Amino acid sequence: MAEHETTVRDILKRIREDEIAFVDLKFVDLFGGLHHIAFPSHALDESSFVRGINFDGSSVRGFQAISESDLLLKPDPRSVFRDPFFDDPALSLFCDILDPDGYRPYTRDPRGVAQRAERLIRSIGMADAASFGVEMEFYVFDDVRFEQSTRYGFYFIDSADGQNGDARPGRGHRPSRGNAYFAAPPLDTSHNLRGKISQLMEVAGLTPEMNHHEVGGAGQNEIGFHHATLRQAADNAVKFKYVVKNTAHRYGKTATFMPKPLLEEAGSGMHTNVSLWQGGKNRFYEAGRYGDLSAFATHFIGGVLKHAPAVCAFSAPTTNSYRRLVPGYEAPIILVYSQRNRSACIRVPFTGANANAKRIEFRTPDPSCNPYLSLAAILLAGVDGVRHEITPPAPVDENIYEFATSEHGRLLQATPGSLAQSLDALEDDYEFLIRDGVFTEDLIDAWLRIKREKEIEYLGFRPHPTEFELYFDA
């Protein structure tokens, strides 16, 4: 998980030697939206990296009020990568965000939250590093249209893979709904696109692993990439979405990481694999216990399950997330852990005697999240479990939905049923996030306010097409 410590001088040398035309500075807003500003390479010097670049924080979602708008972008040399989506040679870097008043880290900078979480586990002697591997599913569509106005509201989606799609009229090779896992061509029409995405991932510094068609028949895909430390993994997740969306766009298609774009098709998750390391050893492994998990790992699981409703406010952060988190479709909504059961919130992948591969997989998150905040919240929930030696509910290896209706199973808890419920859970349970200054109350207050006002209330005011079906003849 080591990262080469690239310096500013290394970057300036690379600009000269590779005849780089542009340097692009990237950052995400509070809710994970990607922003950028590009400079001709000759416009930046060593002082640009040291002092930072001014920008208007009041124009960025979830950041500053207009009365205190100034913020600074400070490029992180460690994050540099070749950007394959410029016509001319370009380098991109992720930035940290600073408050110019005192040149201190900006409290609502998601990347800063991730880095503070990493520093915390080192400072308390719990681990040298946290390893995160994220599995991000997405859909590729050939035609997407949507609009909401006073007189009408609609969405229309068409996919060459879709059972009822119009993108390939007259062709009979289409996967049936929910039956496309590992489908082969010609049922899988996205294999060449995934291949091109994988190649461009390598250009951008990601290490692609397997790629395949996912369960969703109408164009659901997955491309794996290598695990990394928390901040790197979050950088990589943002970079992956950037590569996928731009490659699809170049091929006249649209890629979406929306958790549940299609009725009666599988939702897209962001299964999050976690392990903690100390002195080169995996602290999650202990042979002979359930799943070969150490007591340390079991307490970590206890913390994640205890705080999962609050964590969902960051890991499943949209109203659409809760179209995915429903019974069925292998939805991970029951707050238990299991060695192999994919409907448990936490799965313990079978890794045999390989101690280095031992990890837990938190299956509730989805790729609409801000990965910096989601991964940091998961880590802090687990840290709280270790600190307080929280014992999770007993593991369940039978059919979880059948077990949940049994006498013992009725005691099991589930994830929130809506974004509103997850925000309420966060409001009631955020001490574990702010205790060590990783998250701030300012950030959490802004998150709760904006999510409620700009998403829940915004959606709640608008008539839904299904309401016409149900109530028009009232």
Summary of the structure (lengths in Angstrom):
residues: 474
radius of gyration: 22.6
end to end distance: 61.0
largest distance: 71.7
contacts: 1588
relative contact order: 0.11
helix: 36%
strand: 22%
